[in-house]
């Protein structure tokens, strides 16, 4: 079995587990269950020592569930253009992923959000399966919610350059009952060497239907 086949097998198992969990009975009715959402995200990422930069756009449609384990299922479609500042070389990266989310309320103002994603990436001749796990702490102050999160990012069948620790933080602003905007700053380190990889600046708008 090739590394790519092994990665797809692992991703298929994760997707199967997600569907199994989604079928579990709910503990309480969620008034938002069954409602769809659409997120549109723009990210500017700068490599360490300004060695490269990348601009990406991501579409994130999702569905809210009334389920004890999984509160939201999302699909991510991402396209990025990367530019090497020294050589001028350019490349295009595409990603497709399935993300699951669980919300754990601590108080009326604070909660912990657990997110996990399995996806596939294409960049030039390189193709690989990846996943990440992301716990985050969120505290609301009126219409503003502050977020501090950590992302554990691993590539299943690619080089170690894709294995990252990520710190993510920033505010979200509730614009209405159906829309919000998120501002995020993220810093990445290589999981194996500890070297600083990049800083990213992210804006995401979300609409709920």
C-alpha positions in Angstrom: 0.0 0.0 0.0 1.4 3.4 -1.0 1.6 6.3 1.5 -1.2 8.1 -0.4 -3.4 5.0 -0.2 -2.6 4.7 3.5 -3.5 8.3 4.1 -6.8 8.0 2.2 -7.6 4.9 4.2 -7.1 6.8 7.5 -9.2 9.7 6.2 -12.0 7.3 5.2 -12.0 5.8 8.6 -12.2 9.2 10.2 -15.1 10.2 8.0 -16.9 7.0 8.8 -16.5 7.6 12.5 -17.9 11.1 12.0 -21.0 9.8 10.3 -21.4 7.2 13.1 -21.2 9.9 15.8 -23.6 12.1 13.9 -26.2 9.4 14.1 -26.0 9.2 17.9 -29.1 10.4 19.8 -29.2 13.9 21.1 -29.5 14.8 24.8 -31.5 18.0 24.3 -33.2 19.9 21.5 -31.1 22.6 19.8 -33.1 25.4 18.3 -30.3 26.1 15.8 -30.2 22.4 14.7 -30.7 21.9 10.9 -29.6 25.5 10.1 -26.9 26.0 7.5 -24.0 28.5 7.6 -21.5 29.8 5.1 -18.1 31.1 6.0 -15.7 33.0 3.6 -12.2 33.4 4.9 -9.2 35.4 3.6 -5.7 34.7 4.9 -2.4 36.4 4.4 0.5 34.3 5.6 4.1 35.5 5.8 7.0 33.0 6.1 9.7 33.4 8.8 12.3 36.1 7.9 10.0 37.1 5.0 11.2 34.2 2.9 7.7 33.7 1.3 4.1 34.8 1.5 0.8 33.3 0.7 -2.7 34.5 0.0 -5.7 32.2 0.3 -9.4 32.2 0.1 -11.5 29.5 1.9 -15.2 28.6 1.6 -16.7 26.9 4.6 -20.3 25.7 4.2 -21.7 23.9 7.3 -24.7 22.4 9.0 -25.6 22.7 12.7 -26.6 19.3 14.2 -28.7 18.4 17.3 -26.3 15.7 18.5 -24.5 15.0 21.8 -21.1 14.5 20.1 -21.0 16.6 17.0 -22.6 20.0 16.9 -21.5 21.1 13.5 -20.2 19.5 10.3 -18.3 21.7 7.8 -16.7 21.3 4.4 -13.6 23.4 3.6 -12.6 24.4 0.0 -9.3 26.3 0.1 -7.2 27.8 -2.7 -3.9 29.5 -2.1 -1.2 31.3 -4.1 2.3 31.1 -2.6 5.2 33.3 -3.7 8.9 32.8 -2.9 10.3 36.2 -2.3 14.0 35.4 -3.1 13.5 33.4 -6.3 10.1 34.7 -7.5 8.8 31.2 -7.8 5.0 30.8 -7.5 2.8 27.9 -6.8 -0.8 27.1 -6.2 -2.1 25.0 -3.3 -5.6 23.5 -3.1 -7.2 21.8 -0.1 -10.4 19.9 0.5 -11.4 18.9 4.1 -14.2 17.7 6.4 -14.3 19.4 9.8 -16.3 18.4 12.9 -17.0 20.6 15.9 -18.1 20.1 19.5 -19.1 23.0 21.8 -18.8 22.7 25.6 -20.4 25.5 27.6 -18.7 26.3 30.9 -20.8 29.4 31.8 -23.2 31.7 30.0 -20.1 33.7 28.8 -17.4 31.0 28.4 -17.1 27.8 26.4 -14.5 25.4 25.0 -14.7 24.5 21.3 -13.2 21.3 20.0 -12.6 21.0 16.2 -11.0 18.3 14.1 -10.4 18.1 10.4 -9.3 15.5 7.9 -8.4 16.8 4.4 -6.4 16.4 1.2 -3.9 18.9 -0.2 -2.5 19.4 -3.7 0.5 21.6 -4.4 2.4 21.0 -7.7 3.4 17.4 -7.8 2.9 16.9 -4.1 -0.3 15.4 -2.8 -0.9 14.4 0.8 -3.6 13.7 3.4 -3.5 15.8 6.6 -5.5 16.4 9.7 -5.6 18.8 12.6 -7.1 18.9 16.1 -7.9 22.3 17.6 -9.2 23.0 21.2 -10.0 26.6 21.9 -11.2 28.7 24.8 -13.7 31.4 24.1 -15.1 34.2 26.4 -17.9 36.5 25.3 -18.2 40.2 26.4 -21.5 41.4 24.9 -21.4 41.0 21.1 -17.6 40.4 21.2 -16.1 37.0 21.8 -12.3 36.5 22.5 -10.7 33.3 21.4 -7.4 31.5 22.3 -6.7 28.3 20.5 -4.0 25.7 19.7 -3.9 23.6 16.5 -2.0 20.3 16.2 -1.5 19.9 12.5 0.0 16.7 11.0 0.5 15.4 7.4 -0.1 11.7 7.1 1.9 10.9 4.0 4.2 14.0 3.4 7.4 15.6 4.6 7.9 16.8 8.2 7.6 20.5 7.0 3.9 20.1 7.2 3.8 19.0 10.8 3.0 22.2 12.8 2.1 23.6 16.1 -0.2 26.7 15.7 -1.2 29.3 18.2 -4.4 31.1 17.2 -6.1 34.1 18.8 -8.4 37.0 18.1 -11.9 38.5 18.5 -15.2 37.7 16.9 -17.9 40.4 16.4 -21.6 39.5 16.3 -23.0 41.8 13.7 -26.6 40.4 13.9 -28.5 37.2 14.7 -27.4 35.8 11.3 -23.9 37.1 10.8 -20.5 37.6 12.4 -16.9 38.5 11.5 -13.7 36.9 13.0 -10.3 38.4 13.1 -7.4 36.0 13.8 -3.7 36.1 14.2 -1.8 32.7 14.0 1.8 31.7 14.5 3.2 28.4 13.4 6.2 26.4 14.5 7.7 23.2 13.1 6.7 20.3 15.3 10.0 18.5 15.0 12.6 21.4 15.1 10.7 24.1 17.0 11.6 26.6 14.3 9.3 29.5 13.6 7.5 28.9 10.3 5.1 31.7 9.7 2.6 34.3 10.9 -0.9 34.6 9.4 -3.6 37.3 9.5 -7.1 36.0 8.9 -10.5 37.6 8.3 -13.6 35.5 8.1 -17.2 36.4 7.6 -20.0 34.0 8.5 -23.6 34.0 7.5 -26.3 31.7 9.1 -29.5 30.8 7.3 
